[in-house]
């Protein structure tokens, strides 16, 4: 492991890279700093790739994914003409192209510069470990290695400060770097053992972050890895057993974790009504069941009302925040926010059935590929373990049954597109 992190050749190889490729290699680090620098890198690399397309006559239209994305992109621009707020929708839809360009530029740089993929892995692997250890330090001592204090009794944010997205960062990119670890070290039996502490440290950080969606996505990741991976299945089973034991201990011993992960979740999903049968006895019954919480339930109902108003093309990207205040859509106090906290509900409201089915198709395709690797190996060749991890990363990012961030939010869009760089890396003809 020492040679992995302290090899002088790593710095030499990094210095050889072009400026744009260095930015790509350090992208996992810039994601920690927030949306500004990471979005700036995406914009810089996108413009540079446009220049390369022109200079080197790169054909980007030979791949089905590119055509598929461009159709969706043009659709977003088209429906922006009919949007409830032209300025908001056009600003979101026109600039959305940069995510495709960033994806293609990343594939191009990884293919052109042989060592860049390994350096990217190393950068992200270190980020995951440092962020996780820092979160644990903040949980134990009340402040992290930079002296940043906890801002919430029940939740840890580490380097992310006021932004409570530590768990989201870890859970969404973890399967990517697990896949890259397997890709580079999967054949080395001496290196396989490091997977267990790697998984355990990250799992603890996600639990103490208090982000229940991230915890759910991480559990789905571990479950899928356990049942689908081939060479690493036993290691994932051992990791899962260790994690469950640690979770039980932490939840049992920490009132803050128990309140956030267990009690608060139950209280938000199940609305309890207490009925007085007599002055001496009170009976509790379930009044209703929410989609995660009463607030999320109201967001969903408001979005559904917006969807019914324009079923096929929706109200336009990012317009939920505008329309949710209108009386004909609003369902009461707490109905309004910037987005309905579920990407598929948001897509129904803002892009209609057409936009919804477009993204759902991507999710179903990935789900089928995972199903194929689990049950149809006699018909189709089983993919390598590292590629399955990339598929899992795409799968959890598009998982429909948890609260999520804004689909058109620049920062979260980076997480949505990142797995597809590696899913397409060996499939695309772009070079």
C-alpha positions in Angstrom: 0.0 0.0 0.0 2.9 2.3 0.7 4.1 2.1 -2.9 0.6 3.0 -4.0 0.6 6.4 -2.3 4.2 7.4 -2.1 5.6 6.4 -5.4 7.6 9.3 -6.8 6.7 8.3 -10.3 3.1 9.4 -9.6 4.2 13.0 -9.3 6.4 12.7 -12.4 3.4 11.3 -14.4 1.1 14.1 -13.1 3.6 16.8 -14.2 3.6 15.4 -17.7 -0.1 15.9 -18.1 -1.7 18.8 -20.0 -3.4 21.4 -17.9 -6.9 20.2 -18.8 -6.1 16.7 -17.9 -4.6 17.8 -14.6 -7.9 19.5 -13.8 -9.7 16.2 -14.7 -7.4 14.2 -12.4 -8.1 16.6 -9.5 -11.8 16.7 -10.1 -12.8 14.6 -7.1 -10.9 17.1 -4.9 -12.7 20.1 -6.5 -16.0 18.4 -5.9 -15.3 18.8 -2.2 -14.8 22.5 -2.5 -18.3 23.0 -3.8 -20.0 23.8 -7.1 -18.0 26.9 -8.2 -14.6 25.3 -8.9 -15.9 22.0 -10.1 -18.3 23.7 -12.5 -15.5 25.9 -13.7 -13.4 22.9 -14.5 -16.4 21.4 -16.4 -16.8 24.6 -18.4 -13.1 24.9 -19.2 -12.7 21.3 -20.3 -15.9 21.6 -22.4 -14.7 24.6 -24.3 -11.3 23.1 -24.8 -12.9 19.9 -26.1 -15.0 21.9 -28.6 -11.7 23.3 -29.9 -10.3 19.8 -30.2 -13.4 18.6 -32.1 -12.9 21.4 -34.6 -9.1 21.1 -34.8 -8.8 17.3 -34.9 -12.0 16.6 -36.7 -13.3 14.3 -33.9 -16.5 12.6 -34.8 -18.7 12.6 -31.6 -21.9 11.5 -33.4 -20.9 7.9 -34.0 -22.0 6.8 -30.5 -25.7 6.1 -29.7 -25.4 7.7 -26.2 -24.3 11.0 -27.8 -27.3 11.0 -30.2 -29.6 10.0 -27.3 -28.3 12.9 -25.1 -28.5 15.4 -27.9 -32.2 14.5 -28.6 -32.9 15.0 -24.9 -30.9 18.3 -24.9 -32.8 19.7 -27.9 -36.1 18.6 -26.3 -35.2 20.7 -23.1 -34.5 23.7 -25.3 -37.8 23.2 -27.2 -40.0 23.0 -24.1 -38.2 26.0 -22.7 -40.0 28.1 -25.4 -43.3 27.0 -23.7 -42.0 27.4 -20.2 -43.7 29.1 -17.3 -40.5 31.1 -16.9 -38.4 31.5 -20.1 -35.3 33.0 -18.4 -35.0 30.2 -15.8 -35.7 27.4 -18.2 -33.4 28.6 -21.1 -30.5 29.3 -18.7 -30.8 25.7 -17.4 -31.4 23.9 -20.7 -28.9 25.8 -23.0 -26.0 25.3 -20.6 -26.9 21.6 -20.0 -24.8 20.7 -23.1 -21.6 21.2 -21.1 -22.2 18.0 -19.1 -22.1 16.0 -22.3 -19.0 17.8 -23.5 -17.3 17.2 -20.1 -18.2 13.5 -20.3 -16.7 13.2 -23.8 -13.7 15.2 -23.0 -13.0 13.0 -19.9 -13.2 9.9 -22.1 -10.9 11.6 -24.7 -8.2 12.5 -22.1 -8.3 9.2 -20.3 -7.7 7.4 -23.6 -5.1 9.8 -24.9 -3.0 10.0 -21.7 -2.4 6.5 -20.5 -1.6 7.3 -16.8 -4.4 9.8 -16.4 -7.0 7.2 -15.4 -4.8 5.8 -12.6 -4.0 9.3 -11.4 -7.7 10.1 -11.3 -8.3 7.0 -9.3 -5.5 7.9 -6.9 -6.9 11.4 -6.5 -10.4 10.2 -5.7 -9.3 7.3 -3.5 -7.3 9.6 -1.3 -10.2 12.1 -1.2 -12.6 9.4 -0.1 -10.3 8.2 2.7 -9.4 11.7 3.9 -13.0 13.0 3.8 -14.2 9.9 5.8 -11.5 10.0 8.4 -12.0 13.8 8.8 -15.8 13.2 9.3 -15.0 10.6 12.0 -12.7 13.0 13.8 -15.4 15.7 13.7 -17.9 13.2 15.1 -15.7 12.2 18.0 -14.1 15.5 18.9 -16.7 18.0 17.7 -14.4 19.6 15.1 -12.4 18.4 12.1 -8.8 18.7 11.1 -9.4 22.2 9.8 -11.0 23.2 13.0 -14.5 23.3 11.5 -17.1 22.6 14.2 -20.2 20.5 13.8 -23.2 22.7 12.8 -25.8 20.2 13.8 -26.2 17.9 16.8 -27.3 15.0 14.7 -25.2 15.4 11.6 -21.6 15.7 10.5 -20.5 17.7 7.5 -16.7 17.7 7.7 -15.0 19.7 4.9 -18.4 20.6 3.4 -19.2 23.0 6.2 -22.7 24.4 6.0 -23.6 22.1 3.1 -24.9 18.8 4.5 -23.8 16.7 1.6 -20.9 14.7 3.0 -22.9 11.4 2.8 -24.1 12.2 -0.7 -20.5 12.8 -1.9 -19.2 9.6 -0.4 -22.1 7.3 -1.4 -22.4 8.5 -5.0 -18.7 8.2 -6.0 -17.8 5.3 -3.8 -18.8 2.6 -6.4 -16.8 4.4 -9.1 -13.6 4.2 -7.1 -14.3 0.7 -5.8 -14.6 -0.2 -9.5 -11.3 1.6 -10.4 -9.6 -0.1 -7.4 -10.7 -3.5 -8.8 -9.6 -2.5 -12.3 -6.1 -1.6 -11.1 -5.6 -4.1 -8.3 -8.2 -6.8 -8.7 -5.6 -9.3 -9.9 -3.3 -8.7 -6.9 -4.3 -10.9 -4.0 -2.2 -8.8 -1.6 -4.1 -5.7 -2.5 -7.6 -7.1 -2.3 -7.7 -7.1 1.5 -7.6 -3.3 1.6 -11.1 -3.2 0.2 -12.6 -4.1 3.6 -11.1 -1.2 5.6 -11.8 1.1 2.7 -15.5 0.1 2.7 -15.8 0.2 6.5 -14.3 3.7 6.9 -16.6 5.2 4.3 -19.7 3.4 5.7 -19.0 4.9 9.1 -18.7 8.4 7.7 -21.9 8.0 5.7 -23.8 6.8 8.8 -22.6 9.7 11.1 -23.4 12.2 8.3 -27.0 11.7 9.2 -28.0 11.6 5.5 -30.6 8.9 5.3 -30.9 8.9 1.5 -27.1 8.5 1.2 -27.2 5.7 3.7 -29.9 4.0 1.8 -28.0 4.3 -1.5 -24.8 2.9 0.2 -26.7 -0.1 1.5 -28.1 -0.7 -2.0 -24.6 -0.5 -3.4 -23.2 -3.0 -0.9 -26.2 -5.4 -1.5 -25.7 -5.3 -5.3 -21.9 -5.7 -5.0 -22.5 -8.7 -2.7 -24.9 -10.5 -5.0 -23.4 -9.6 -8.4 -19.7 -9.3 -8.1 -17.7 -12.4 -8.9 -14.1 -12.2 -7.7 -14.8 -9.7 -4.9 -18.1 -11.2 -3.6 -16.5 -12.8 -0.6 -14.7 -9.6 0.4 -18.0 -7.7 0.1 -19.8 -10.2 2.2 -17.2 -9.8 4.9 -17.4 -6.1 4.6 -21.2 -6.1 4.9 -21.1 -8.3 8.0 -18.5 -6.0 9.6 -20.5 -2.9 8.7 -23.8 -4.2 10.0 -22.0 -5.0 13.3 -20.5 -1.5 13.5 -23.9 0.1 12.6 -25.7 -1.8 15.4 -23.0 -0.7 17.9 -23.1 2.9 16.8 -26.9 3.2 16.7 -27.2 1.5 20.0 -24.6 3.6 21.7 -25.2 7.0 20.2 -28.6 8.7 20.9 -27.9 11.3 18.2 -27.5 8.7 15.5 -30.4 6.6 16.8 -32.7 9.7 16.8 -31.7 10.8 13.3 -31.5 7.4 11.5 -34.3 5.5 13.3 -36.8 7.6 15.3 -36.9 10.6 13.0 -37.3 8.4 9.9 -40.2 6.5 11.5 -41.9 9.6 12.8 -41.7 11.3 9.3 -43.0 8.3 7.3 -45.7 7.2 9.8 -47.9 10.0 11.0 -49.2 8.8 14.4 -52.6 9.9 15.7 -53.3 9.5 19.4 -56.9 8.8 20.2 -58.4 9.3 23.7 -60.6 6.4 24.6 -60.8 7.4 28.2 -59.1 9.7 30.6 -56.9 6.8 31.6 -55.9 5.3 28.3 -54.5 6.6 25.0 -54.4 4.5 21.8 -51.9 5.3 19.1 -52.8 4.6 15.5 -51.2 5.3 12.1 -53.1 8.3 10.6 -51.3 8.2 7.2 -48.0 7.1 5.6 -45.8 9.7 3.9 -43.3 9.4 1.1 -40.4 9.9 3.5 -41.9 12.9 5.2 -44.9 15.2 5.3 -42.9 18.0 3.6 -41.8 15.6 0.8 -45.4 14.4 0.4 -46.6 18.0 -0.1 -43.8 18.6 -2.7 -44.9 15.5 -4.6 -48.6 16.4 -4.6 -47.8 20.0 -5.8 -45.6 18.6 -8.5 -48.3 16.2 -9.5 -50.7 19.1 -9.9 -48.2 20.9 -12.1 -47.8 17.7 -14.2 -51.6 17.4 -14.7 -51.6 20.9 -16.2 -49.2 19.9 -19.0 -48.9 16.1 -19.1 -46.7 15.7 -22.2 -44.0 18.5 -22.1 -44.3 19.8 -18.5 -43.9 23.3 -17.3 -40.2 23.8 -18.3 -36.9 23.0 -16.6 -36.5 24.5 -13.1 -40.0 26.0 -13.0 -41.4 24.1 -10.0 -40.0 26.9 -7.8 -42.2 29.4 -9.7 -45.4 27.4 -10.1 -45.5 25.9 -6.6 -46.8 29.2 -5.2 -49.8 29.3 -7.4 -53.1 28.4 -5.7 -54.2 25.9 -8.3 -51.1 23.8 -7.7 -50.2 24.5 -4.0 -51.5 21.9 -1.5 -50.8 23.9 1.7 -48.1 25.2 3.9 -44.7 23.7 3.1 -45.6 22.9 -0.5 -43.1 25.2 -2.0 -39.3 24.8 -2.5 -36.8 24.9 -5.3 -37.6 21.4 -6.5 -39.8 18.5 -5.4 -36.9 16.4 -4.0 -37.3 13.5 -6.4 -35.8 13.6 -9.9 -38.6 11.5 -11.5 -41.4 13.6 -9.9 -39.5 16.7 -11.0 -39.1 15.4 -14.5 -42.8 14.7 -14.7 -43.7 18.2 -13.6 -41.0 20.1 -15.5 -40.4 18.0 -18.6 -43.7 16.0 -18.8 -44.0 12.3 -19.8 -41.5 12.6 -22.6 -38.6 13.9 -20.4 -39.6 11.5 -17.6 -39.6 8.4 -19.9 -36.2 9.5 -21.4 -34.4 9.3 -18.1 -36.4 6.3 -16.9 -35.2 4.5 -20.0 -31.6 5.1 -19.0 -32.3 3.7 -15.5 -34.2 0.7 -16.9 -31.2 0.0 -19.2 -28.7 0.0 -16.4 -31.1 -2.1 -14.2 -31.4 -4.6 -17.0 -27.6 -4.8 -17.4 -27.3 -5.6 -13.7 -30.1 -8.1 -13.9 -28.3 -9.7 -16.9 -25.1 -10.0 -14.9 -27.0 -11.6 -12.0 -29.4 -14.0 -13.7 -28.6 -14.2 -17.5 -25.0 -15.2 -17.5 -25.8 -18.3 -19.5 -27.1 -16.1 -22.3 -24.9 -13.1 -22.0 -21.2 -12.9 -21.0 -20.8 -11.6 -17.4 -19.2 -8.2 -17.2 -16.0 -7.7 -15.2 -16.4 -6.8 -11.5 -15.1 -3.2 -12.1 -17.6 -2.5 -14.8 -20.4 -3.8 -12.7 -19.4 -1.3 -10.0 -19.6 1.5 -12.6 -23.1 0.3 -13.5 -24.1 0.3 -9.8 -22.9 3.9 -9.6 -25.2 4.9 -12.4 -28.0 2.8 -10.9 -28.0 4.4 -7.5 -27.7 7.9 -9.0 -31.0 7.3 -10.9 -32.7 5.3 -8.1 -36.3 6.5 -8.1 -37.6 5.8 -4.6 -35.6 8.1 -2.4 -35.6 11.9 -2.0 -33.0 13.5 -4.2 -31.4 16.8 -5.2 -32.5 19.0 -8.1 -32.1 17.2 -11.4 -31.0 20.4 -13.1 -28.8 21.6 -10.3 -25.3 22.1 -11.6 -23.6 20.4 -8.7 -25.8 17.3 -8.6 -25.7 17.0 -12.4 -21.9 16.4 -12.0 -22.6 13.3 -9.8 -25.3 12.1 -12.3 -22.9 12.2 -15.2 -19.7 11.0 -13.6 -20.5 7.2 -13.6 -21.3 7.4 -17.4 -17.7 8.4 -18.1 -16.6 5.0 -16.9 -19.6 3.1 -18.2 -18.8 4.4 -21.7 -15.0 4.6 -21.5 -14.4 1.2 -23.1 -17.5 1.3 -25.3 -17.2 4.6 -27.1 -15.3 5.0 -30.3 -14.3 8.6 -29.4 -10.5 9.0 -29.3 
